[in-house]
Amino acid sequence: NQQKPTRERVRQLRDDVVSSLLPRAFSKLQRVNILVDTERGRIIIDTTTGKSIEMLWVAVKRVFPEWKVDWVDARSCIQNMTSWLKSDAPDGFSIQKQVVLRDPQQQMRVIRAQQQDLGHSAIQSLLGEGCNVIQLALSWRDQVSFTMTDTCALRSMRFADSLLELGHIDAGEVDPAQQFLSDSLLLGETLRQLYDDIMGVMQPAQHAAVSAEAVLA
């Protein structure tokens, strides 16, 4: 007959199990894609989470210790988007039907519009009252759609089907690794050109005394 473990032994086994499994209970694997453009000295990170950006930047600095962060005045992003919505988007970009406005005099006053004609007098009157654009849905050369935020981060990015088809290889002729390489080359070059155009149309902020944020995503 097997001897029944004592209470002390049961307690010890329970503590051993907890101490062994607890560190794994909260572990979380996360994959973040990063494009390192050595020609332009630029990195594009597929996340807007501050902690992830910081960790990836530390890793990049180990490989490229001479690189430095270019600081972008966050105010310039707001001013440019507001100007575009008042008049028109720069060449290559088109404004879509989604925007978030905020009143700088009343920070809690936030207006969201979806599936709306942003040229409508109701939207334009809010701009006339002094509201700023803090998020704006845009498309670029009919290839990429995204939402630009007040820190110049690009969210909800979608590539056009016509663009994705250019990199598609018949599944019967290529393995997943080759398809991934094809997609990476195509979309990577597309992102390089997109960010070139964005940096080319961004006008500097009119106010110097504002906070700045690093644009790494």
Disulfide bonds with the S-S distance in Angstrom:
Cys77-Cys152 1.73
